[in-house]
């Protein structure tokens, strides 16, 4: 395994534990909009620190060269980060079962596979397709009454 595979496992762990921690925080009667606000502040603050520490010499040139993509990036960020997180935390706050929510959200890789094939014309290896089918069949077992 290479370095990025290890990073993927760390990311999976962090994303896997976060719903449980969010549900725990919500059980302490903290409003979901406070969580969203704190998340947004942490994202912004962390991004500013990262830019200052690692990229401070090129930020203005890079921003100027890529200014035409900023509206597209803002739209993607709004829907994929803000709206997705807000809806997720709102659902958890309204007594959604964290186990079921996590299973449904686990469809994200399947959606990524399909969209990468349709939009980017990426080739899907046989192992990936088999994994896709296993995920799909597993979700059918969870949600269909047998």
Buried (B, 14 or more C-beta within 10 A) or exposed (E): EEEEEEEEEEEEEEEEEEBEEBBEBBEEEBEBEEBBEEBBEEBEEEEEEEBEEEEEEEEEEEEEEEEEEEEEEEEEEEEEEBEEBBEBBBBBBEEBEBEEBBBBEBEEEBEEBEEBBEEEEEEEEEEBEEBBEEBEEEBEEEEEEE
